């Protein structure tokens, strides 16, 4: 079992920055990848960024060069640094952890970008 707790969401002006954090606890040794997804009202949940056990990262085209995903060496905390935020980035952001047997999700944190 894995527990995920997100923090760092809030209200910012367009062009501003936010740093999201996801703290993982429980069977963290079983986690293969972690990442961030987001869901805006009336939209499907979409991938934002992922980081694998090896440290390899991937990003959605819409956030590449603006967002950066990173993690601690212990893999118990994952961050999403969001720069040059746009109103289109407004969504609930969810932390995700993938193990061999199961996917885990946090409760989500709201990010609102005003124009």
Residue pairs with C-beta under 8 A, 6 or more apart in sequence:
1 26
1 27
2 24
2 25
2 26
2 27
2 28
2 30
2 31
2 97
2 99
2 102
2 104
3 24
3 25
3 26
3 104
4 22
4 23
4 24
4 95
4 96
4 97
4 104
4 105
4 106
5 22
5 23
5 25
5 95
5 106
5 107
6 20
6 21
6 22
6 93
6 94
6 95
6 106
6 107
6 108
6 109
7 20
7 21
7 23
7 109
8 18
8 19
8 20
8 21
8 109
9 18
9 20
9 93
9 109
9 110
9 111
10 18
10 110
10 111
10 112
11 112
11 113
11 114
12 18
12 85
12 111
12 112
12 113
12 114
13 113
13 114
14 85
14 86
14 87
14 113
14 114
14 115
15 84
15 85
16 85
16 113
17 81
17 82
17 83
17 84
17 85
18 82
18 85
18 111
19 79
19 80
19 81
19 82
20 36
20 79
20 80
20 82
20 93
20 95
20 109
20 111
21 77
21 78
21 79
22 34
22 36
22 77
22 78
22 79
22 80
22 95
22 106
23 76
23 77
24 31
24 34
24 75
24 76
24 77
24 78
24 95
24 97
25 76
27 99
28 74
28 75
28 76
30 99
30 100
30 101
31 53
31 75
31 97
31 98
31 99
32 52
32 53
32 98
32 99
32 100
33 50
33 51
33 52
33 53
33 97
33 98
34 50
34 51
34 71
34 75
34 78
34 95
34 96
34 97
34 98
35 47
35 48
35 49
35 50
35 51
35 69
35 78
35 95
35 96
35 98
36 48
36 49
36 50
36 69
36 78
36 80
36 93
36 94
36 95
36 96
37 45
37 46
37 47
37 48
37 93
37 94
37 96
38 45
38 46
38 48
38 89
38 91
38 92
38 93
38 94
38 111
39 45
39 46
39 91
39 92
39 94
39 108
40 90
40 91
40 92
43 91
45 94
46 60
47 60
48 59
48 60
48 63
48 67
48 69
48 80
48 93
49 57
49 58
49 59
49 60
49 63
49 67
49 68
49 69
49 80
50 57
50 58
50 69
50 96
51 57
51 69
51 70
51 71
51 78
53 75
55 71
57 69
59 67
59 69
62 88
63 82
63 89
66 82
66 83
66 84
66 85
67 80
67 81
67 82
67 83
68 80
68 81
68 83
69 78
69 79
69 80
69 81
70 78
70 79
70 81
71 77
71 78
71 79
72 78
78 95
80 93
82 89
82 111
85 111
85 113
86 113
87 113
87 114
87 115
88 113
89 111
89 113
90 111
90 112
90 113
91 111
92 108
92 109
92 110
92 111
93 108
93 109
93 110
93 111
94 105
94 106
94 107
94 108
95 105
95 106
96 103
96 104
96 105
96 106
97 103
97 104
98 104
